[in-house]
Amino acid sequence: MNTRASQLQAFDRLLTIMDELREQCPWDKKQTMETLRHLTIEEVYELGDAILENNLNEVKKELGDVLLHIVFYSKIGSETQSFDIADVCNSICDKLIERHPHI
């Protein structure tokens, strides 16, 4: 398994690639939350199928696709200065802490 440093480096790499795609790729540039919505739903269904099939290699790939969508929505949010990936992460951290006061 990867170290925490390697995990953070991989996540940073994904964020950098998303920045580059949003700046340079015509398809990625024109996407909105609305245009991505149906694709996100499709990816979540594919993840569910991989889980039901107990195909861990496919689970890994589909989790990557879902993570890409989370990063993509966060990038779009940052372009309107509404929220960014740090806000998303902090939001779920706050929710987890609130729901688990015993920890």
Summary of the structure (lengths in Angstrom):
residues: 103
radius of gyration: 15.4
end to end distance: 25.3
largest distance: 48.1
contacts: 238
relative contact order: 0.09
helix: 83%
strand: 0%
